[in-house]
Amino acid sequence: MKEISCVYDNINLCDRYTVLFNDGDALALSEHPSDAEGFARWIVVDEYDIDRLGQPIGFEELPSDVQDFVFNELRDQ
């Protein structure tokens, strides 16, 4: 079962939030990923990316839109 291992916030990116999972998968998300102009994509994070992810934050610090999107993605896995 997928579990969240880390959450990052980089205010300088359009895909501001990155949620890393225990199996190595990651989701890159904008502030409103479900909106027509929002962004959400499964990504692979490598050593190059790790420095660009931003500050670690708690999952509960994510906007409710982002939390809901992540929960829906996990439910659909």
N, CA, C and O atoms as a DFTB+ gen file, in Angstrom:
308 C
 N C O
     1  1       0.829      -1.180       0.000
     2  2       0.000       0.000       0.000
     3  2       0.881       1.255       0.000
     4  3       1.868       1.340       0.731
     5  1       0.502       2.218      -0.831
     6  2       1.229       3.485      -0.910
     7  2       1.021       4.280       0.371
     8  3      -0.094       4.406       0.877
     9  1       2.132       4.813       0.881
    10  2       2.076       5.709       2.021
    11  2       2.920       6.935       1.717
    12  3       3.948       6.838       1.046
    13  1       2.491       8.074       2.204
    14  2       3.222       9.319       1.995
    15  2       4.472       9.296       2.861
    16  3       4.408       9.053       4.067
    17  1       5.616       9.554       2.221
    18  2       6.863       9.585       2.990
    19  2       7.366      11.010       3.219
    20  3       7.941      11.287       4.271
    21  1       7.164      11.924       2.259
    22  2       7.616      13.315       2.394
    23  2       6.724      14.214       1.542
    24  3       6.151      13.789       0.539
    25  1       6.628      15.463       1.973
    26  2       5.901      16.484       1.214
    27  2       6.797      17.714       1.137
    28  3       7.404      18.111       2.132
    29  1       6.878      18.315      -0.049
    30  2       7.719      19.496      -0.259
    31  2       6.897      20.627      -0.860
    32  3       5.904      20.404      -1.553
    33  1       7.341      21.848      -0.575
    34  2       6.706      23.048      -1.094
    35  2       7.789      23.955      -1.688
    36  3       8.719      24.361      -0.992
    37  1       7.657      24.265      -2.976
    38  2       8.546      25.226      -3.640
    39  2       7.665      26.273      -4.296
    40  3       7.140      26.058      -5.388
    41  1       7.507      27.398      -3.630
    42  2       6.618      28.466      -4.074
    43  2       7.003      29.022      -5.450
    44  3       6.188      29.684      -6.093
    45  1       8.226      28.765      -5.906
    46  2       8.703      29.302      -7.181
    47  2       8.326      28.459      -8.393
    48  3       8.616      28.853      -9.523
    49  1       7.691      27.315      -8.189
    50  2       7.331      26.429      -9.296
    51  2       5.826      26.401      -9.508
    52  3       5.062      26.572      -8.558
    53  1       5.387      26.184     -10.760
    54  2       3.952      26.053     -11.012
    55  2       3.424      24.747     -10.412
    56  3       2.267      24.673      -9.999
    57  1       4.275      23.720     -10.365
    58  2       3.926      22.486      -9.666
    59  2       4.555      22.565      -8.269
    60  3       5.489      21.840      -7.925
    61  1       3.998      23.468      -7.507
    62  2       4.552      23.909      -6.225
    63  2       4.774      22.770      -5.232
    64  3       5.774      22.755      -4.515
    65  1       3.857      21.831      -5.191
    66  2       3.911      20.774      -4.178
    67  2       4.373      19.454      -4.787
    68  3       3.989      19.101      -5.901
    69  1       5.196      18.740      -4.045
    70  2       5.620      17.403      -4.436
    71  2       5.357      16.473      -3.260
    72  3       5.820      16.711      -2.144
    73  1       4.606      15.410      -3.530
    74  2       4.305      14.418      -2.506
    75  2       5.032      13.138      -2.894
    76  3       4.748      12.547      -3.936
    77  1       5.970      12.712      -2.052
    78  2       6.729      11.482      -2.290
    79  2       6.098      10.343      -1.511
    80  3       5.606      10.529      -0.398
    81  1       6.120       9.156      -2.114
    82  2       5.528       7.977      -1.502
    83  2       6.593       6.944      -1.179
    84  3       7.697       6.982      -1.722
    85  1       6.254       6.026      -0.294
    86  2       7.190       5.006       0.177
    87  2       7.681       4.077      -0.927
    88  3       8.721       3.439      -0.764
    89  1       6.971       3.982      -2.035
    90  2       7.386       3.089      -3.119
    91  2       8.230       3.788      -4.188
    92  3       8.566       3.185      -5.207
    93  1       8.575       5.076      -3.953
    94  2       9.396       5.818      -4.903
    95  2       8.618       6.681      -5.872
    96  3       9.207       7.527      -6.543
    97  1       7.299       6.492      -5.967
    98  2       6.480       7.349      -6.820
    99  2       6.357       8.731      -6.195
   100  3       6.593       8.905      -4.999
   101  1       5.984       9.716      -7.016
   102  2       5.780      11.068      -6.525
   103  2       4.708      11.760      -7.358
   104  3       4.544      11.474      -8.544
   105  1       3.995      12.658      -6.733
   106  2       3.009      13.494      -7.407
   107  2       3.479      14.942      -7.346
   108  3       3.810      15.448      -6.273
   109  1       3.506      15.604      -8.494
   110  2       3.782      17.033      -8.573
   111  2       2.438      17.725      -8.775
   112  3       1.658      17.346      -9.648
   113  1       2.175      18.751      -7.950
   114  2       0.843      19.351      -7.919
   115  2       0.896      20.870      -7.809
   116  3       1.758      21.430      -7.132
   117  1      -0.038      21.522      -8.485
   118  2      -0.226      22.960      -8.291
   119  2      -1.138      23.169      -7.085
   120  3      -1.568      22.205      -6.451
   121  1      -1.430      24.425      -6.772
   122  2      -2.267      24.730      -5.611
   123  2      -3.700      24.226      -5.756
   124  3      -4.357      23.935      -4.756
   125  1      -4.183      24.123      -6.976
   126  2      -5.548      23.640      -7.237
   127  2      -5.485      22.610      -8.366
   128  3      -5.860      22.913      -9.498
   129  1      -5.015      21.401      -8.070
   130  2      -4.752      20.418      -9.124
   131  2      -5.973      19.958      -9.904
   132  3      -5.830      19.497     -11.037
   133  1      -7.159      20.067      -9.340
   134  2      -8.367      19.611     -10.044
   135  2      -8.953      20.663     -10.974
   136  3      -9.805      20.344     -11.803
   137  1      -8.514      21.910     -10.850
   138  2      -9.030      22.977     -11.707
   139  2      -8.577      22.789     -13.151
   140  3      -7.586      22.109     -13.416
   141  1      -9.305      23.392     -14.074
   142  2      -8.966      23.292     -15.499
   143  2      -7.545      23.771     -15.783
   144  3      -6.869      23.221     -16.653
   145  1      -7.092      24.777     -15.066
   146  2      -5.743      25.295     -15.266
   147  2      -4.753      24.737     -14.247
   148  3      -3.598      25.160     -14.197
   149  1      -5.207      23.795     -13.445
   150  2      -4.348      23.187     -12.437
   151  2      -3.389      22.172     -13.045
   152  3      -3.449      21.871     -14.237
   153  1      -2.510      21.658     -12.208
   154  2      -1.486      20.724     -12.666
   155  2      -1.365      19.590     -11.661
   156  3      -1.306      19.817     -10.452
   157  1      -1.329      18.377     -12.173
   158  2      -1.066      17.197     -11.345
   159  2      -0.502      16.116     -12.258
   160  3      -1.098      15.759     -13.274
   161  1       0.651      15.612     -11.871
   162  2       1.293      14.585     -12.703
   163  2       2.131      13.667     -11.815
   164  3       2.813      14.116     -10.894
   165  1       2.060      12.372     -12.116
   166  2       2.959      11.415     -11.474
   167  2       4.335      11.621     -12.073
   168  3       4.477      11.716     -13.292
   169  1       5.349      11.689     -11.225
   170  2       6.716      11.950     -11.684
   171  2       7.695      10.991     -11.022
   172  3       7.352      10.266     -10.088
   173  1       8.911      11.007     -11.529
   174  2      10.024      10.307     -10.913
   175  2      10.973      11.371     -10.389
   176  3      11.361      12.275     -11.128
   177  1      11.346      11.271      -9.133
   178  2      12.269      12.220      -8.529
   179  2      13.640      11.569      -8.480
   180  3      13.813      10.502      -7.891
   181  1      14.616      12.225      -9.108
   182  2      15.979      11.690      -9.070
   183  2      16.869      12.635      -8.264
   184  3      16.389      13.622      -7.705
   185  1      18.137      12.339      -8.207
   186  2      19.062      13.151      -7.409
   187  2      19.098      14.604      -7.873
   188  3      19.276      15.505      -7.054
   189  1      18.933      14.845      -9.172
   190  2      18.929      16.209      -9.703
   191  2      17.749      16.999      -9.139
   192  3      17.890      18.174      -8.798
   193  1      16.601      16.360      -9.042
   194  2      15.380      17.038      -8.606
   195  2      15.351      17.354      -7.121
   196  3      14.743      18.345      -6.716
   197  1      15.989      16.543      -6.311
   198  2      15.841      16.645      -4.862
   199  2      16.164      18.044      -4.346
   200  3      15.540      18.501      -3.389
   201  1      17.122      18.727      -4.955
   202  2      17.483      20.073      -4.524
   203  2      16.471      21.132      -4.964
   204  3      16.500      22.258      -4.465
   205  1      15.595      20.790      -5.874
   206  2      14.630      21.748      -6.412
   207  2      13.243      21.602      -5.805
   208  3      12.338      22.361      -6.153
   209  1      13.059      20.650      -4.910
   210  2      11.727      20.366      -4.382
   211  2      11.233      21.416      -3.391
   212  3      10.026      21.559      -3.193
   213  1      12.137      22.138      -2.779
   214  2      11.737      23.166      -1.834
   215  2      11.852      22.707      -0.397
   216  3      12.649      21.830      -0.063
   217  1      11.036      23.321       0.444
   218  2      11.077      23.054       1.874
   219  2      10.170      21.881       2.239
   220  3       9.057      21.774       1.722
   221  1      10.636      21.002       3.124
   222  2       9.749      19.948       3.614
   223  2       8.627      20.563       4.468
   224  3       8.866      21.466       5.270
   225  1       7.423      20.065       4.281
   226  2       6.270      20.500       5.070
   227  2       5.475      19.266       5.472
   228  3       5.704      18.175       4.951
   229  1       4.564      19.438       6.377
   230  2       3.665      18.354       6.759
   231  2       2.509      18.263       5.782
   232  3       2.112      19.265       5.187
   233  1       1.965      17.061       5.614
   234  2       0.835      16.874       4.704
   235  2      -0.324      17.793       5.075
   236  3      -1.007      18.323       4.199
   237  1      -0.543      17.979       6.365
   238  2      -1.653      18.813       6.834
   239  2      -1.464      20.284       6.486
   240  3      -2.414      21.060       6.590
   241  1      -0.269      20.687       6.078
   242  2      -0.018      22.070       5.666
   243  2      -0.414      22.320       4.211
   244  3      -0.480      23.472       3.783
   245  1      -0.678      21.264       3.448
   246  2      -1.112      21.425       2.058
   247  2      -2.512      22.030       2.022
   248  3      -3.307      21.800       2.933
   249  1      -2.823      22.806       0.971
   250  2      -4.197      23.290       0.815
   251  2      -5.166      22.102       0.748
   252  3      -4.803      21.014       0.301
   253  1      -6.388      22.329       1.193
   254  2      -7.362      21.231       1.214
   255  2      -7.593      20.646      -0.178
   256  3      -7.818      19.442      -0.304
   257  1      -7.542      21.480      -1.234
   258  2      -7.694      20.968      -2.612
   259  2      -6.621      19.930      -2.929
   260  3      -6.901      18.905      -3.549
   261  1      -5.409      20.203      -2.505
   262  2      -4.290      19.297      -2.781
   263  2      -4.442      18.019      -1.951
   264  3      -4.247      16.921      -2.471
   265  1      -4.783      18.150      -0.685
   266  2      -4.987      16.972       0.159
   267  2      -6.070      16.066      -0.429
   268  3      -5.883      14.853      -0.527
   269  1      -7.201      16.658      -0.818
   270  2      -8.290      15.877      -1.400
   271  2      -7.848      15.169      -2.669
   272  3      -8.186      14.005      -2.883
   273  1      -7.091      15.869      -3.517
   274  2      -6.618      15.267      -4.758
   275  2      -5.726      14.059      -4.463
   276  3      -5.871      13.011      -5.093
   277  1      -4.817      14.200      -3.522
   278  2      -3.909      13.100      -3.166
   279  2      -4.712      11.919      -2.631
   280  3      -4.469      10.781      -3.032
   281  1      -5.659      12.167      -1.734
   282  2      -6.486      11.080      -1.197
   283  2      -7.244      10.368      -2.312
   284  3      -7.341       9.141      -2.302
   285  1      -7.782      11.118      -3.274
   286  2      -8.495      10.499      -4.401
   287  2      -7.558       9.657      -5.257
   288  3      -7.935       8.573      -5.701
   289  1      -6.346      10.141      -5.493
   290  2      -5.372       9.379      -6.263
   291  2      -5.012       8.077      -5.556
   292  3      -4.914       7.027      -6.192
   293  1      -4.817       8.143      -4.255
   294  2      -4.480       6.940      -3.482
   295  2      -5.643       5.950      -3.493
   296  3      -5.426       4.741      -3.579
   297  1      -6.849       6.444      -3.409
   298  2      -8.027       5.568      -3.430
   299  2      -8.131       4.839      -4.763
   300  3      -8.568       3.688      -4.808
   301  1      -7.735       5.498      -5.849
   302  2      -7.840       4.916      -7.183
   303  2      -6.690       3.967      -7.520
   304  3      -6.719       3.330      -8.573
   305  1      -5.695       3.857      -6.668
   306  2      -4.536       2.998      -6.944
   307  2      -4.875       1.546      -6.725
   308  3      -4.022       0.678      -6.910
